[in-house]
Amino acid sequence: MSSLKKEDPRAIRSKKMFKHAVLSLLIEEPSISQLTVQKIADRAELNRATFYLHYQDINDLLRKITHEIFDELSIKLKPFMQTEIIDDREQLVIFLDYIYENRKFFAILFENKSVETNLFNLIKNLIETRRNNKQNELPKSYVSIDILTASLMGIIMWWIKDGIHYSSEYIANQISLMYKR
C-alpha cells in the first residue's frame, strides 16, 4: 500500500487561488511589507482560516511559491544537462518561455538577493555540468563559469525588467550568438 496520499482537489484549488492572489497583489504593489493575510484571502475570495490551513504566514506562502518556481526552472533546465541535445536553442526557448510566463513574479523575486543567488547557482550548475559533459570538445582557453553565469543572469534580469517586449525566441537567438565558440 502506498504511503503517499493524493492531495485533496479543494486544497490544490485553494493554494492556486492564494498563489494567484499574492502574485496579483505584488504586481499592483511590489512591496512585500504591504501584504497582509486578509488582503491575500480577500483577493483569493477565501477566508483567513483557509489560508492558515495551508500556510504558517505570508513568508511561508512566498517561500513555497518560490520553491515551486525553482523546481519548475530545474525541470526546464534538465534537458540542457544532456550532451545528446541536438538543438540547444529550442530548449533555451522553453526555459525562457517559462520565465516570460512568470515575468512579473520574477521581477519581484529579483528584488530579493537570495532568490537572485539561487538562480545564479542554478544556472552556474547547468554551465558546469555542460562543460564537464563536453570537456573534450572545449578549446584550451575559455571564459570562466562565473563570468558566463553572470552574463546570462544579466541578460535574463534585463529582459524581465526592461526588455520584455522581446520574444523568448529573440532572446534565445541572442544568447546562442553570445555563447558560440
NUGU-882731 format. One line per 3 residues: number of its first residue (from 1); their letters; for each residue x, y, z of C-alpha. Coordinates in nm, 3 decimals. Example, Ala and Ser with C-alpha at 12.3 -4.5 7.8 and 13.67 -1.06 7.14 Angstrom:
// NUGU-882731
1> as> 1.230 -0.450 0.780  1.367 -0.106 0.714
// end
This chain:
// NUGU-882731
1> mss> 0.000 0.000 0.000  0.137 0.339 -0.095  0.219 0.583 0.184
4> lkk> 0.173 0.880 -0.049  -0.165 1.046 -0.016  -0.319 1.224 -0.307
7> edp> -0.382 1.588 -0.221  -0.744 1.695 -0.195  -0.850 1.883 -0.512
10> rai> -1.003 2.156 -0.292  -0.665 2.212 -0.124  -0.495 2.229 -0.463
13> rsk> -0.754 2.481 -0.582  -0.721 2.692 -0.265  -0.342 2.701 -0.287
16> kmf> -0.363 2.800 -0.651  -0.605 3.080 -0.565  -0.377 3.207 -0.286
19> kha> -0.080 3.196 -0.521  -0.262 3.397 -0.788  -0.390 3.638 -0.524
22> vls> -0.047 3.712 -0.379  0.104 3.749 -0.725  -0.164 3.991 -0.838
25> lli> -0.125 4.194 -0.517  0.253 4.207 -0.561  0.215 4.318 -0.920
28> eep> -0.006 4.605 -0.807  0.215 4.695 -0.509  0.558 4.524 -0.519
31> sis> 0.626 4.585 -0.151  0.601 4.258 0.039  0.569 4.457 0.362
34> qlt> 0.230 4.585 0.239  0.087 4.233 0.214  -0.149 4.103 0.479
37> vqk> -0.316 3.768 0.514  -0.651 3.945 0.498  -0.565 4.116 0.168
40> iad> -0.449 3.785 0.019  -0.759 3.600 0.145  -0.989 3.873 0.015
43> rae> -0.824 3.869 -0.329  -0.844 3.488 -0.340  -1.209 3.508 -0.230
46> lnr> -1.130 3.266 0.052  -1.111 3.318 0.425  -0.818 3.360 0.661
49> atf> -0.881 3.022 0.822  -0.831 2.855 0.484  -0.506 3.045 0.441
52> ylh> -0.380 2.916 0.777  -0.478 2.559 0.686  -0.212 2.571 0.416
55> yqd> 0.047 2.827 0.529  0.202 2.943 0.856  0.225 3.302 0.738
58> ind> 0.288 3.517 0.431  0.658 3.429 0.426  0.569 3.059 0.419
61> llr> 0.341 3.120 0.119  0.611 3.321 -0.062  0.874 3.057 0.019
64> kit> 0.653 2.781 -0.120  0.578 2.979 -0.436  0.949 3.046 -0.483
67> hei> 1.034 2.677 -0.432  0.765 2.582 -0.683  0.910 2.821 -0.940
70> fde> 1.266 2.698 -0.885  1.151 2.336 -0.909  0.991 2.420 -1.245
73> lsi> 1.306 2.602 -1.358  1.514 2.298 -1.265  1.284 2.077 -1.471
76> klk> 1.312 2.318 -1.766  1.694 2.315 -1.737  1.729 1.935 -1.710
79> pfm> 1.740 1.876 -2.088  2.039 2.113 -2.108  2.235 1.878 -1.883
82> qte> 2.236 1.610 -2.152  2.507 1.609 -2.417  2.278 1.449 -2.676
85> iid> 2.072 1.765 -2.724  2.063 1.847 -3.092  1.905 2.192 -3.073
88> dre> 2.004 2.384 -2.760  1.816 2.689 -2.880  1.484 2.504 -2.873
91> qlv> 1.543 2.404 -2.510  1.652 2.759 -2.429  1.324 2.894 -2.571
94> ifl> 1.128 2.654 -2.349  1.324 2.779 -2.045  1.279 3.144 -2.145
97> dyi> 0.908 3.090 -2.215  0.865 2.980 -1.854  1.045 3.290 -1.732
100> yen> 0.832 3.504 -1.965  0.510 3.349 -1.835  0.617 3.428 -1.479
103> rkf> 0.800 3.754 -1.559  0.607 3.975 -1.321  0.679 3.748 -1.030
106> fai> 1.043 3.712 -1.134  1.077 4.091 -1.142  0.956 4.098 -0.783
109> lfe> 1.167 3.796 -0.685  1.483 3.957 -0.819  1.445 4.228 -0.555
112> nks> 1.541 3.958 -0.305  1.916 3.892 -0.318  1.883 3.530 -0.202
115> vet> 1.648 3.450 -0.491  1.893 3.604 -0.736  2.172 3.398 -0.576
118> nlf> 1.964 3.079 -0.606  1.903 3.142 -0.976  2.271 3.224 -1.025
121> nli> 2.366 2.890 -0.863  2.109 2.701 -1.070  2.248 2.844 -1.394
124> knl> 2.608 2.801 -1.277  2.540 2.433 -1.205  2.397 2.398 -1.557
127> iet> 2.707 2.555 -1.717  2.944 2.343 -1.504  2.758 2.023 -1.594
130> rrn> 2.759 2.109 -1.964  3.130 2.187 -1.951  3.204 1.859 -1.778
133> nkq> 2.996 1.671 -2.037  3.176 1.841 -2.327  3.525 1.860 -2.177
136> nel> 3.694 1.702 -2.482  3.525 1.944 -2.724  3.620 2.267 -2.545
139> pks> 3.907 2.487 -2.659  4.205 2.516 -2.424  4.110 2.868 -2.315
142> yvs> 3.753 2.956 -2.244  3.555 3.206 -2.039  3.514 3.130 -1.667
145> idi> 3.191 2.973 -1.549  3.121 3.264 -1.313  3.151 3.517 -1.596
148> lta> 2.924 3.314 -1.825  2.672 3.272 -1.546  2.679 3.643 -1.458
151> slm> 2.634 3.731 -1.826  2.335 3.502 -1.864  2.185 3.629 -1.537
154> gii> 2.233 3.987 -1.656  2.054 3.913 -1.982  1.763 3.745 -1.804
157> mww> 1.732 4.021 -1.543  1.749 4.295 -1.808  1.493 4.110 -2.021
160> ikd> 1.248 4.077 -1.732  1.285 4.433 -1.610  1.337 4.639 -1.928
163> gih> 1.333 4.429 -2.243  1.026 4.213 -2.202  0.889 4.333 -2.536
166> yss> 1.147 4.098 -2.696  1.025 3.744 -2.755  1.174 3.433 -2.596
169> eyi> 1.295 3.328 -2.940  1.477 3.658 -2.995  1.650 3.638 -2.655
172> anq> 1.741 3.272 -2.716  1.896 3.368 -3.051  2.096 3.647 -2.888
175> isl> 2.219 3.417 -2.611  2.308 3.149 -2.866  2.512 3.400 -3.065
178> myk> 2.697 3.509 -2.750  2.783 3.159 -2.638  2.902 3.020 -2.970
181> r> 3.269 2.937 -2.975
// end
